């Protein structure tokens, strides 16, 4: 009966020392590299070289033998490499999260040509080198053709993990060439694993046929297809259920880890390393609309802080430069490295130029794809195991990813220095950066409850004008017979974006029951609720019982749209002419500005910012100095707030007018709307809920009641 074999006390001590030393060295050297402007991965790889046999083993042999626990190498290596493989799997999950399949599809032709060029030319160069390398590199009894094939494979493939780490650390992942690099790196990895299986079969059996190749390729293609369809549904269902149970980020993290392990098990069983499954898991997790927004940050912190440094350091640990103990070995190792770098660079550059990329972009792709990593080490290990590589060849091949990763990091940084990209790319990156800084107007999904009446159409129009096109929307109809609700006019307002129509049947028509359904749905990964507000239907409520119930329970921001008083049965005007935006310096006020500025940019609406100051009259009668000081202090603060909002608007290409007013806030806002003949007011408020009832503040409720223009309120839950 099989049983777990306990690790001896001494082995555990050495294992913990290894982890401690590797993490300290890797993180320290990584920090030092970043301080001089280089990616930290260079330092992490260098840490492995310093702690390996090349340096540590030479300077202090006894300490090195203890560090590797001589006599128990297999146990120690298995434990350390196990953690390293978990690290690279997590790194590939992060890469999958950051891979934009839509963008890659748009860049499909460049990605395909770069992949072809970056593989074919290095394969040819590697074959030539494999045939001309002296016998000192070839294992005894190995066929030269098998040796050349393994050399060619080792020199041709890139490392998606290392490429992704370099791009991420340099902030280049979202650049066009960055996404092409990721796509080409992914293809390099997949093709590399496939060719490794084919070449291994040739080396062990001496022959290979079409059937053997198809038996490797077809299952992988089937896996990817199933993962992106059935696997996506399973992940979505799991995350959706966790959202309903309010499991938070810990539940989402569990789904991410389980998905990584499950997909990794499948790809490992198919004969392709588990890291490919981890990458696919990351893509699937990222595509889920129910994904928790903090999951990626949590995985990134865990990966970059602990697991990834161990992985990259252990790659360097396996390099023993002492094996290159003669001039011939050293010179030919340099030839291997030069061919690997030059062939990969030229192949990627030519492919990029054929695809119509700029010279700068082609240079960046050539530099970025030169990074090698785990796959080269696996190729070297397999090559040695099947009797193709001897110790000299193994060391030379393992040295390739270390050197090329350093060259790729430095070369990529030099190429992109001072290069912003095309005008379209700059605009896209600026838009993404602005969305990342925003509080409410982000790329998250929109929830728009609708009863088919003009109020909900108004809400959908405002959200459509303000949110980016990539933000999908769900239109929700609830009631005893939701099929009777005509939402076609509302759906038409959302033309151009992904829209889902959800129907939830209720047993009664009470406002509370419908509000409960809306709140339950909003917990499934939505960023905001867009709520149409009818005229007040009874005293003692803000707008209506349904609106009040939603506001009393919502855990996410609510955009409340109350149509202008004179619109009657119509929805909204085709475009707003003028909008008034009160500025207060609070998160809710900033969120309102985000909506107003995006409406201004998309519709050409004239934006008018205002800040209302009021001088306190609670000082001692006759004391004139204190009120004057307070007035000037408030005026200076108001100017600063208006300047900040103006700068924010300018980033979106909107040039607002500003005004500083003094008096009662509600009176001044209403007066400004009348003076300008504005047809829209957008303002923010904290959604406070004393004793479970919504309270928006006297100023906001006065504006809702008395303002003739359309009013958009951005309500931020204050008690969460």
C-alpha positions as CSV (number, residue, x, y, z in Angstrom):
1,X,0.0,0.0,0.0
2,X,1.5,3.4,-1.1
3,X,2.1,5.9,1.6
4,X,3.6,9.3,2.0
5,X,7.3,9.3,2.8
6,X,8.1,11.8,5.5
7,X,11.0,14.3,4.9
8,X,13.8,14.1,7.4
9,X,14.3,17.0,9.8
10,X,17.6,18.0,8.1
11,X,16.1,18.0,4.7
12,X,13.3,20.2,5.8
13,X,15.9,22.6,7.3
14,X,17.8,22.8,4.1
15,X,14.6,23.3,2.1
16,X,13.5,26.2,4.2
17,X,17.0,27.7,4.0
18,X,16.9,27.3,0.2
19,X,13.6,29.1,0.0
20,X,14.8,31.9,2.3
21,X,18.1,32.5,0.5
22,X,16.7,32.2,-3.0
23,X,13.8,34.7,-2.3
24,X,16.1,37.2,-0.6
25,X,18.7,37.0,-3.4
26,X,16.2,37.1,-6.2
27,X,14.1,39.9,-4.8
28,X,17.2,42.0,-3.8
29,X,18.9,41.6,-7.2
30,X,15.6,42.2,-8.9
31,X,15.2,45.4,-6.9
32,X,18.7,46.5,-7.8
33,X,18.0,45.9,-11.5
34,X,14.8,48.0,-11.3
35,X,16.7,50.8,-9.6
36,X,19.0,51.1,-12.7
37,X,16.1,50.9,-15.0
38,X,16.1,47.2,-16.0
39,X,13.4,44.5,-15.5
40,X,13.7,42.7,-12.2
41,X,13.7,39.3,-14.0
42,X,17.3,39.9,-14.9
43,X,18.3,40.0,-11.3
44,X,16.1,37.0,-10.5
45,X,17.9,35.0,-13.2
46,X,21.3,36.3,-12.0
47,X,20.5,35.2,-8.4
48,X,20.3,31.6,-9.7
49,X,23.7,32.0,-11.4
50,X,25.3,33.4,-8.2
51,X,23.8,30.6,-6.0
52,X,24.5,27.8,-8.5
53,X,27.6,25.8,-9.0
54,X,29.2,28.4,-11.3
55,X,29.8,30.9,-8.4
56,X,28.7,29.6,-5.0
57,X,29.9,26.1,-5.8
58,X,33.3,27.5,-6.8
59,X,33.8,30.0,-4.1
60,X,32.6,27.8,-1.1
61,X,32.2,24.2,-2.2
62,X,31.4,22.9,1.3
63,X,28.6,25.5,1.8
64,X,27.3,24.8,-1.6
65,X,27.1,21.1,-1.0
66,X,25.2,21.7,2.3
67,X,22.9,24.2,0.5
68,X,22.0,21.5,-2.1
69,X,22.0,18.9,0.7
70,X,24.5,16.5,-1.0
71,X,23.2,12.9,-0.8
72,X,19.6,14.0,-0.9
73,X,19.6,16.0,-4.2
74,X,16.6,14.2,-5.6
75,X,14.4,15.1,-2.6
76,X,15.6,18.7,-2.5
77,X,15.3,19.2,-6.3
78,X,11.8,17.8,-6.4
79,X,10.6,20.1,-3.6
80,X,12.3,23.2,-5.0
81,X,11.3,22.6,-8.6
82,X,7.7,21.8,-7.5
83,X,7.4,25.3,-6.1
84,X,9.1,26.7,-9.2
85,X,6.6,25.0,-11.5
86,X,3.7,26.4,-9.4
87,X,5.3,29.8,-9.9
88,X,5.5,29.6,-13.6
89,X,1.9,28.3,-13.8
90,X,0.7,31.3,-11.7
91,X,2.8,33.5,-13.9
92,X,1.0,32.1,-17.0
93,X,-2.4,32.6,-15.3
94,X,-1.5,36.3,-14.9
95,X,-0.4,36.4,-18.5
96,X,-3.7,34.9,-19.6
97,X,-5.6,37.5,-17.5
98,X,-3.7,40.3,-19.4
99,X,-4.1,38.7,-22.9
100,X,-6.7,40.6,-24.9
101,X,-8.1,38.1,-27.5
102,X,-10.2,40.7,-29.2
103,X,-7.1,42.9,-29.7
104,X,-5.1,39.9,-30.9
105,X,-7.8,39.0,-33.4
106,X,-7.5,42.6,-34.7
107,X,-3.8,42.1,-35.0
108,X,-4.1,38.5,-36.3
109,X,-2.1,38.9,-39.5
110,X,0.9,40.6,-37.8
111,X,0.8,38.0,-35.0
112,X,0.8,35.1,-37.5
113,X,3.6,36.5,-39.7
114,X,5.7,37.4,-36.6
115,X,5.2,33.9,-35.2
116,X,6.2,32.3,-38.5
117,X,9.3,34.4,-38.9
118,X,10.4,34.0,-35.3
119,X,10.2,30.2,-35.6
120,X,11.3,29.3,-39.1
121,X,14.6,31.2,-39.3
122,X,15.8,30.1,-35.8
123,X,14.9,26.5,-36.7
124,X,17.0,26.7,-39.8
125,X,19.9,28.4,-38.0
126,X,19.7,25.8,-35.2
127,X,19.8,22.9,-37.6
128,X,22.9,24.3,-39.3
129,X,24.6,24.9,-35.9
130,X,23.5,21.4,-34.7
131,X,25.2,19.8,-37.7
132,X,28.5,21.8,-37.4
133,X,29.0,21.7,-33.6
134,X,32.0,19.6,-32.7
135,X,31.6,16.2,-31.2
136,X,32.4,17.5,-27.7
137,X,28.7,18.6,-27.5
138,X,27.1,15.3,-28.8
139,X,26.3,12.5,-26.4
140,X,28.0,9.2,-27.1
141,X,25.9,7.1,-29.5
142,X,23.5,9.9,-30.4
143,X,22.4,10.4,-34.0
144,X,23.6,13.7,-35.4
145,X,20.2,14.4,-36.9
146,X,18.4,14.0,-33.6
147,X,21.1,16.2,-31.9
148,X,20.6,18.9,-34.6
149,X,16.8,18.8,-34.2
150,X,17.0,19.3,-30.4
151,X,19.5,22.2,-30.9
152,X,17.2,23.8,-33.5
153,X,14.2,23.5,-31.2
154,X,16.1,25.0,-28.2
155,X,17.2,28.0,-30.3
156,X,13.9,28.7,-31.9
157,X,11.2,28.9,-29.2
158,X,10.5,31.9,-27.0
159,X,9.3,31.8,-23.4
160,X,5.9,33.2,-22.9
161,X,6.5,33.4,-19.1
162,X,9.7,35.4,-19.4
163,X,8.4,37.6,-22.2
164,X,5.3,38.4,-20.2
165,X,7.3,39.2,-17.1
166,X,9.6,41.6,-19.1
167,X,6.6,43.3,-20.8
168,X,4.7,43.6,-17.5
169,X,7.6,45.1,-15.6
170,X,8.3,47.7,-18.4
171,X,4.6,48.5,-18.6
172,X,4.4,47.4,-22.2
173,X,1.8,44.6,-22.0
174,X,-1.0,46.7,-23.4
175,X,1.0,48.1,-26.3
176,X,0.1,46.8,-29.7
177,X,3.5,45.2,-30.1
178,X,3.2,43.8,-26.6
179,X,0.0,42.0,-27.5
180,X,1.5,40.7,-30.7
181,X,4.6,39.6,-28.6
182,X,2.3,37.7,-26.2
183,X,0.4,36.1,-29.1
184,X,3.6,35.0,-30.8
185,X,5.1,33.9,-27.5
186,X,2.0,31.8,-26.9
187,X,2.3,30.2,-30.3
188,X,6.0,29.7,-29.8
189,X,5.3,27.8,-26.6
190,X,2.5,25.6,-28.0
191,X,4.5,24.8,-31.2
192,X,7.6,24.2,-29.0
193,X,5.8,21.7,-26.8
194,X,4.4,19.9,-29.9
195,X,7.8,19.7,-31.6
196,X,9.4,18.5,-28.4
197,X,7.0,15.6,-28.3
198,X,7.6,14.8,-32.0
199,X,11.4,15.1,-31.7
200,X,11.5,13.0,-28.5
201,X,9.5,10.3,-30.2
202,X,12.0,10.4,-33.1
203,X,15.0,10.2,-30.7
204,X,13.5,7.2,-28.7
205,X,11.9,5.2,-31.5
206,X,14.0,6.2,-34.4
207,X,11.0,7.0,-36.6
208,X,7.9,9.1,-36.6
209,X,4.8,9.2,-38.7
210,X,1.8,11.4,-39.5
211,X,-0.3,9.5,-37.0
212,X,2.0,10.2,-34.2
213,X,2.1,13.9,-35.0
214,X,-1.7,14.1,-35.2
215,X,-2.1,12.2,-32.0
216,X,-0.2,15.1,-30.3
217,X,-1.7,18.1,-32.1
218,X,-5.4,17.2,-32.3
219,X,-6.0,16.6,-28.6
220,X,-4.5,20.0,-27.8
221,X,-6.7,21.7,-30.3
222,X,-9.7,19.9,-28.8
223,X,-8.7,20.9,-25.3
224,X,-8.5,24.6,-26.2
225,X,-11.9,24.4,-27.9
226,X,-13.5,22.7,-24.9
227,X,-11.8,25.0,-22.4
228,X,-13.1,28.1,-24.2
229,X,-16.6,26.8,-24.4
230,X,-17.6,24.2,-21.8
231,X,-14.8,25.3,-19.5
232,X,-15.9,28.9,-19.8
233,X,-19.4,27.9,-18.8
234,X,-18.2,26.0,-15.7
235,X,-16.0,28.9,-14.6
236,X,-18.8,31.4,-15.2
237,X,-21.3,29.3,-13.2
238,X,-18.9,28.9,-10.3
239,X,-18.1,32.6,-10.1
240,X,-21.7,33.5,-10.5
241,X,-22.7,31.3,-7.6
242,X,-19.9,32.8,-5.5
243,X,-21.1,36.2,-6.3
244,X,-24.6,35.3,-5.1
245,X,-23.2,34.0,-1.9
246,X,-21.0,37.1,-1.5
247,X,-17.9,35.0,-1.2
248,X,-15.6,37.9,-2.0
249,X,-12.2,37.7,-3.5
250,X,-11.2,34.6,-1.6
251,X,-13.9,32.6,-3.4
252,X,-12.8,33.9,-6.8
253,X,-9.2,33.1,-5.9
254,X,-10.2,29.5,-5.2
255,X,-11.9,29.2,-8.6
256,X,-8.8,30.6,-10.3
257,X,-6.4,28.2,-8.5
258,X,-8.7,25.2,-9.2
259,X,-9.1,26.2,-12.8
260,X,-5.3,26.5,-13.2
261,X,-4.8,23.1,-11.6
262,X,-7.6,21.4,-13.6
263,X,-6.4,22.8,-17.0
264,X,-2.8,22.0,-16.1
265,X,-3.7,18.4,-15.3
266,X,-5.3,18.0,-18.7
267,X,-2.4,19.5,-20.7
268,X,0.2,17.6,-18.7
269,X,-1.8,14.4,-19.5
270,X,-1.8,15.3,-23.1
271,X,2.0,15.4,-23.1
272,X,2.2,19.2,-23.2
273,X,3.4,21.0,-20.0
274,X,0.8,22.2,-17.5
275,X,1.9,25.8,-18.0
276,X,-0.1,25.8,-21.3
277,X,-3.2,24.8,-19.4
278,X,-2.5,27.5,-16.9
279,X,-2.3,30.1,-19.6
280,X,-5.6,29.0,-21.1
281,X,-7.1,29.1,-17.6
282,X,-6.0,32.7,-17.2
283,X,-7.7,33.6,-20.5
284,X,-10.9,31.9,-19.5
285,X,-11.0,33.5,-16.0
286,X,-10.4,36.9,-17.5
287,X,-13.3,36.5,-20.0
288,X,-15.8,35.7,-17.3
289,X,-18.2,38.6,-16.6
290,X,-18.6,37.4,-13.0
291,X,-14.9,37.7,-12.2
292,X,-14.0,39.6,-9.0
293,X,-12.1,42.7,-9.9
294,X,-9.4,42.1,-7.2
295,X,-8.5,38.5,-8.2
296,X,-5.8,39.5,-10.6
297,X,-4.1,41.9,-8.1
298,X,-4.1,39.1,-5.5
299,X,-2.6,36.5,-7.9
300,X,-0.1,39.1,-9.1
301,X,1.1,39.9,-5.6
302,X,1.5,36.3,-4.7
303,X,3.2,35.4,-7.9
304,X,5.6,38.4,-8.3
305,X,6.4,38.5,-4.6
306,X,7.2,34.9,-4.0
307,X,6.7,32.2,-6.7
308,X,8.0,33.9,-9.8
309,X,11.4,34.8,-8.3
310,X,11.9,31.2,-7.2
311,X,11.1,30.0,-10.7
312,X,13.5,32.3,-12.4
313,X,16.3,31.8,-9.8
314,X,16.0,28.0,-10.1
315,X,16.6,28.4,-13.9
316,X,19.9,30.0,-13.2
317,X,20.7,27.4,-10.5
318,X,20.9,24.7,-13.2
319,X,23.7,26.5,-15.1
320,X,27.2,25.1,-14.4
321,X,29.7,27.2,-16.3
322,X,32.5,24.8,-15.1
323,X,31.3,22.3,-17.7
324,X,32.6,24.8,-20.4
325,X,36.1,24.1,-19.3
326,X,38.0,24.5,-22.6
327,X,38.3,27.0,-25.4
328,X,36.4,25.0,-28.0
329,X,33.4,24.6,-25.7
330,X,33.4,28.3,-24.8
331,X,33.7,29.5,-28.4
332,X,30.9,27.2,-29.7
333,X,28.7,28.1,-26.8
334,X,29.1,31.7,-27.9
335,X,28.2,30.7,-31.5
336,X,25.0,29.0,-30.2
337,X,24.0,32.1,-28.3
338,X,24.7,34.5,-31.2
339,X,22.8,32.3,-33.6
340,X,19.9,32.1,-31.2
341,X,19.7,35.9,-30.8
342,X,20.4,36.9,-34.4
343,X,18.1,34.4,-36.0
344,X,15.2,35.1,-33.7
345,X,15.6,38.8,-34.0
346,X,15.8,38.8,-37.9
347,X,12.9,36.3,-38.2
348,X,10.6,38.4,-36.0
349,X,11.7,41.6,-37.6
350,X,11.1,40.4,-41.1
351,X,7.7,38.9,-40.2
352,X,6.7,42.2,-38.6
353,X,7.8,44.2,-41.6
354,X,5.9,41.9,-44.0
355,X,2.8,42.5,-41.8
356,X,3.2,46.3,-42.2
357,X,4.4,47.1,-38.8
358,X,6.7,50.1,-38.4
359,X,10.5,49.7,-38.1
360,X,10.4,50.6,-34.4
361,X,7.6,48.0,-33.8
362,X,9.5,45.4,-35.7
363,X,12.6,46.1,-33.7
364,X,10.6,45.8,-30.4
365,X,9.2,42.4,-31.5
366,X,12.6,41.1,-32.4
367,X,14.0,42.2,-29.1
368,X,11.0,40.9,-27.0
369,X,10.7,37.5,-28.5
370,X,14.4,36.8,-27.9
371,X,13.6,35.9,-24.3
372,X,13.8,32.2,-23.6
373,X,13.0,30.4,-20.4
374,X,11.5,27.2,-18.9
375,X,10.9,25.4,-22.2
376,X,14.6,25.6,-23.2
377,X,15.5,24.1,-19.8
378,X,13.0,21.3,-20.4
379,X,14.3,20.8,-23.9
380,X,17.9,20.5,-22.5
381,X,16.7,18.1,-19.7
382,X,14.7,15.9,-22.2
383,X,17.6,16.0,-24.6
384,X,20.0,14.7,-21.9
385,X,17.4,12.1,-20.7
386,X,17.0,10.6,-24.2
387,X,20.8,10.5,-24.8
388,X,21.1,13.3,-27.3
389,X,22.9,16.0,-25.1
390,X,25.9,15.4,-22.9
391,X,26.8,17.7,-20.0
392,X,28.6,20.2,-22.1
393,X,25.6,20.6,-24.5
394,X,23.2,20.7,-21.6
395,X,25.1,23.6,-19.9
396,X,25.3,25.5,-23.2
397,X,21.6,25.1,-23.9
398,X,20.6,26.1,-20.4
399,X,22.8,29.1,-20.6
400,X,20.8,30.3,-23.7
401,X,17.6,31.4,-21.8
402,X,19.7,33.2,-19.1
403,X,21.7,35.2,-21.6
404,X,18.9,35.9,-24.1
405,X,16.5,37.0,-21.4
406,X,19.1,39.6,-20.3
407,X,19.6,40.7,-23.9
408,X,15.9,40.9,-24.6
409,X,15.3,43.0,-21.5
410,X,18.0,45.5,-22.3
411,X,17.3,45.5,-26.0
412,X,13.5,46.0,-25.5
413,X,14.1,48.9,-23.2
414,X,16.5,50.6,-25.6
415,X,14.1,50.2,-28.5
416,X,11.0,51.6,-26.8
417,X,12.7,54.5,-25.1
418,X,10.9,57.7,-26.2
419,X,8.5,55.8,-28.5
420,X,4.8,56.3,-27.9
421,X,3.4,54.4,-30.9
422,X,0.9,55.3,-33.5
423,X,-1.8,58.0,-32.9
424,X,-4.5,55.3,-32.6
425,X,-2.4,53.3,-30.1
426,X,-1.7,56.4,-28.0
427,X,-5.4,57.2,-28.0
428,X,-6.3,53.7,-26.9
429,X,-3.7,53.6,-24.1
430,X,-4.8,57.0,-22.9
431,X,-8.4,55.9,-22.8
432,X,-7.5,52.7,-20.9
433,X,-5.4,54.7,-18.5
434,X,-8.3,57.2,-17.9
435,X,-10.7,54.3,-17.4
436,X,-8.3,52.7,-14.9
437,X,-8.2,56.0,-12.9
438,X,-12.0,56.4,-13.0
439,X,-14.3,55.6,-10.1
440,X,-17.5,54.7,-11.9
441,X,-17.0,55.0,-15.7
442,X,-14.9,51.9,-16.2
443,X,-15.1,48.9,-18.5
444,X,-17.3,46.9,-16.0
445,X,-20.8,45.6,-17.0
446,X,-23.9,47.8,-16.8
447,X,-27.2,46.7,-15.2
448,X,-30.3,48.6,-16.5
449,X,-33.6,47.5,-15.0
450,X,-36.5,48.4,-17.2
451,X,-40.3,48.4,-17.2
452,X,-40.3,49.6,-20.8
453,X,-41.2,53.2,-19.8
454,X,-39.3,56.4,-20.9
455,X,-37.5,56.7,-17.5
456,X,-35.5,53.5,-18.1
457,X,-34.9,54.6,-21.7
458,X,-33.4,57.8,-20.4
459,X,-31.1,55.9,-18.0
460,X,-29.9,53.6,-20.9
461,X,-29.2,56.6,-23.1
462,X,-27.1,58.4,-20.4
463,X,-25.1,55.2,-19.7
464,X,-24.6,54.6,-23.4
465,X,-23.3,58.1,-24.0
466,X,-21.0,58.0,-21.0
467,X,-19.5,54.4,-20.9
468,X,-17.0,52.9,-23.3
469,X,-18.3,50.6,-26.0
470,X,-16.5,47.6,-24.6
471,X,-18.7,47.8,-21.5
472,X,-21.4,45.2,-22.0
473,X,-24.9,45.8,-20.6
474,X,-27.7,43.7,-19.2
475,X,-31.2,44.9,-19.5
476,X,-33.3,43.4,-16.7
477,X,-37.1,43.1,-16.8
478,X,-38.9,41.7,-13.8
479,X,-42.5,41.2,-12.9
480,X,-45.4,38.8,-13.0
481,X,-45.1,38.7,-16.8
482,X,-41.8,40.2,-18.0
483,X,-42.4,39.0,-21.6
484,X,-45.1,41.7,-21.9
485,X,-42.4,44.5,-21.4
486,X,-41.3,46.0,-24.6
487,X,-37.7,46.9,-24.3
488,X,-36.9,47.4,-28.0
489,X,-36.6,51.2,-27.8
490,X,-34.2,50.8,-24.9
491,X,-32.2,48.1,-26.7
492,X,-31.9,50.4,-29.7
493,X,-30.3,53.1,-27.6
494,X,-27.5,50.6,-26.7
495,X,-26.7,49.9,-30.3
496,X,-23.0,49.0,-30.9
497,X,-22.3,47.3,-27.5
498,X,-22.8,43.8,-26.3
499,X,-26.3,43.6,-24.7
500,X,-28.1,40.8,-22.8
501,X,-31.8,40.8,-22.0
502,X,-32.6,39.0,-18.7
503,X,-36.1,38.2,-17.7
504,X,-36.9,37.3,-14.1
505,X,-40.5,36.3,-13.2
506,X,-41.8,37.3,-9.8
507,X,-44.9,36.0,-7.9
508,X,-46.1,39.5,-7.1
509,X,-45.7,43.0,-8.4
510,X,-44.6,44.7,-5.2
511,X,-41.8,47.3,-5.4
512,X,-39.9,45.5,-2.7
513,X,-40.0,42.1,-4.5
514,X,-38.8,43.7,-7.8
515,X,-36.1,45.6,-6.0
516,X,-34.8,42.4,-4.4
517,X,-34.4,40.8,-7.8
518,X,-32.5,43.9,-9.0
519,X,-30.2,43.8,-6.1
520,X,-29.6,40.0,-6.4
521,X,-28.7,40.5,-10.1
522,X,-26.4,43.5,-9.3
523,X,-24.2,41.2,-7.2
524,X,-23.1,39.2,-10.2
525,X,-20.2,41.3,-11.3
526,X,-21.8,44.6,-12.4
527,X,-20.1,47.9,-11.9
528,X,-23.1,50.2,-11.8
529,X,-27.0,50.2,-11.8
530,X,-28.6,52.6,-14.3
531,X,-32.0,53.4,-12.9
532,X,-34.7,55.5,-14.5
533,X,-36.7,57.7,-12.1
534,X,-40.3,58.6,-12.7
535,X,-42.0,61.6,-11.1
536,X,-42.5,61.2,-7.4
537,X,-45.5,59.0,-6.9
538,X,-46.2,59.7,-3.2
539,X,-45.1,61.8,-0.3
540,X,-42.3,60.5,2.0
541,X,-40.2,59.0,-0.8
542,X,-37.4,60.4,-2.9
543,X,-38.7,59.3,-6.2
544,X,-40.8,56.1,-6.0
545,X,-41.0,53.1,-3.7
546,X,-39.1,51.0,-6.2
547,X,-36.2,53.5,-6.5
548,X,-36.1,54.0,-2.7
549,X,-36.0,50.2,-2.1
550,X,-33.1,49.8,-4.6
551,X,-31.2,52.7,-3.1
552,X,-31.7,51.4,0.4
553,X,-30.0,48.0,-0.6
554,X,-27.6,48.7,-3.4
555,X,-23.9,47.7,-2.7
556,X,-22.7,49.3,-6.0
557,X,-23.0,52.8,-7.4
558,X,-26.3,53.8,-8.8
559,X,-26.8,56.3,-11.7
560,X,-30.3,57.7,-11.2
561,X,-31.7,59.6,-14.2
562,X,-34.7,61.8,-13.7
563,X,-36.0,63.1,-17.1
564,X,-36.7,66.8,-17.7
565,X,-40.2,67.9,-16.6
566,X,-41.3,69.0,-20.1
567,X,-40.4,65.8,-22.1
568,X,-43.8,64.1,-21.6
569,X,-43.9,60.7,-23.2
570,X,-40.7,61.2,-25.2
571,X,-37.4,59.6,-24.0
572,X,-34.6,62.1,-24.2
573,X,-33.4,64.7,-26.7
574,X,-31.1,63.4,-29.4
575,X,-28.2,65.3,-27.8
576,X,-27.8,67.6,-24.8
577,X,-26.7,71.1,-25.5
578,X,-25.4,72.2,-22.1
579,X,-24.7,70.4,-18.9
580,X,-24.1,71.9,-15.5
581,X,-21.7,69.9,-13.2
582,X,-21.4,70.9,-9.5
583,X,-17.9,70.2,-8.3
584,X,-17.3,69.3,-4.6
585,X,-14.1,67.4,-4.5
586,X,-15.6,64.2,-3.2
587,X,-15.4,60.7,-4.9
588,X,-19.1,61.0,-5.8
589,X,-18.5,64.4,-7.4
590,X,-15.5,63.0,-9.4
591,X,-17.7,60.1,-10.6
592,X,-20.3,62.6,-11.8
593,X,-17.7,64.5,-13.6
594,X,-16.6,61.3,-15.4
595,X,-20.1,60.9,-16.7
596,X,-20.5,64.5,-17.8
597,X,-17.1,64.7,-19.5
598,X,-17.7,61.5,-21.5
599,X,-21.1,62.8,-22.5
600,X,-19.5,66.0,-23.6
601,X,-16.8,64.3,-25.6
602,X,-19.3,61.9,-27.3
603,X,-22.1,64.3,-28.0
604,X,-20.3,67.7,-28.1
605,X,-22.3,68.9,-25.1
606,X,-21.0,72.2,-23.6
607,X,-19.7,71.4,-20.1
608,X,-20.1,74.0,-17.3
609,X,-18.4,73.4,-14.0
610,X,-19.4,75.2,-10.9
611,X,-18.4,75.3,-7.3
612,X,-20.7,77.0,-4.7
613,X,-19.1,78.4,-1.6
614,X,-21.0,79.7,1.4
615,X,-19.7,81.9,4.3
616,X,-20.7,80.7,7.8
617,X,-22.8,83.2,9.8
618,X,-22.1,81.4,13.1
619,X,-19.3,83.7,14.2
620,X,-19.6,86.5,16.9
621,X,-21.8,89.3,15.8
622,X,-19.7,92.3,14.6
623,X,-16.7,90.1,13.9
624,X,-16.0,90.8,10.2
625,X,-12.5,89.3,10.0
626,X,-13.4,85.6,10.5
627,X,-16.2,85.5,7.8
628,X,-13.8,87.3,5.3
629,X,-11.0,84.8,6.0
630,X,-13.4,81.9,5.6
631,X,-14.8,83.3,2.4
632,X,-11.3,83.7,0.8
633,X,-10.2,80.3,2.0
634,X,-13.4,78.7,0.5
635,X,-12.8,80.6,-2.7
636,X,-9.2,79.4,-3.0
637,X,-10.4,75.8,-2.3
638,X,-13.1,76.2,-4.9
639,X,-10.6,77.4,-7.5
640,X,-8.4,74.4,-6.9
641,X,-11.3,72.0,-7.3
642,X,-12.3,73.6,-10.5
643,X,-8.8,73.6,-11.8
644,X,-8.5,69.8,-11.0
645,X,-11.8,69.1,-12.8
646,X,-10.7,71.2,-15.8
647,X,-7.5,69.2,-16.1
648,X,-9.5,65.9,-15.9
649,X,-11.8,67.2,-18.6
650,X,-8.9,68.2,-20.8
651,X,-7.6,64.6,-20.8
652,X,-10.8,63.6,-22.6
653,X,-10.6,66.5,-25.1
654,X,-13.3,68.5,-23.3
655,X,-12.7,72.3,-22.6
656,X,-15.3,73.2,-19.9
657,X,-16.3,76.7,-18.7
658,X,-16.0,77.3,-14.9
659,X,-17.9,79.5,-12.4
660,X,-17.4,80.1,-8.7
661,X,-20.6,81.1,-6.9
662,X,-21.5,82.0,-3.4
663,X,-24.7,81.3,-1.5
664,X,-27.1,78.4,-0.9
665,X,-25.9,75.5,-3.1
666,X,-29.3,74.4,-4.4
667,X,-30.4,78.0,-5.1
668,X,-27.2,78.7,-7.0
669,X,-27.3,75.5,-9.1
670,X,-30.9,76.1,-10.0
671,X,-30.1,79.7,-10.9
672,X,-27.1,78.7,-13.1
673,X,-29.2,76.1,-15.0
674,X,-31.8,78.8,-15.7
675,X,-29.2,81.4,-16.8
676,X,-27.5,79.0,-19.2
677,X,-30.7,77.3,-20.3
678,X,-29.0,74.1,-19.6
679,X,-30.8,70.9,-20.4
680,X,-28.8,68.5,-18.2
681,X,-27.4,68.5,-14.6
682,X,-25.0,65.8,-13.5
683,X,-24.0,65.7,-9.8
684,X,-22.7,63.2,-7.3
685,X,-23.9,62.4,-3.8
686,X,-23.1,60.0,-1.0
687,X,-25.9,57.4,-0.7
688,X,-26.5,57.5,3.1
689,X,-29.0,55.2,4.7
690,X,-30.0,56.2,8.2
691,X,-32.3,53.6,9.7
692,X,-32.3,51.7,6.4
693,X,-33.9,54.6,4.4
694,X,-32.0,56.4,1.6
695,X,-31.0,60.0,2.2
696,X,-29.3,62.0,-0.5
697,X,-28.9,65.3,1.2
698,X,-31.2,68.4,1.1
699,X,-29.4,70.0,-1.8
700,X,-29.7,66.9,-4.0
701,X,-33.3,66.3,-3.1
702,X,-34.1,70.0,-3.8
703,X,-32.5,69.7,-7.3
704,X,-34.5,66.6,-8.0
705,X,-37.7,68.3,-7.1
706,X,-37.3,71.8,-8.6
707,X,-34.9,71.5,-11.6
708,X,-36.7,71.5,-14.9
709,X,-33.7,70.0,-16.8
710,X,-32.8,66.3,-16.9
711,X,-31.0,65.4,-13.7
712,X,-28.4,62.6,-13.5
713,X,-27.3,61.6,-10.0
714,X,-24.3,59.4,-9.3
715,X,-25.0,57.9,-5.9
716,X,-22.1,56.2,-4.1
717,X,-22.9,53.8,-1.2
718,X,-21.5,55.6,1.8
719,X,-21.8,52.8,4.4
720,X,-19.8,50.0,2.7
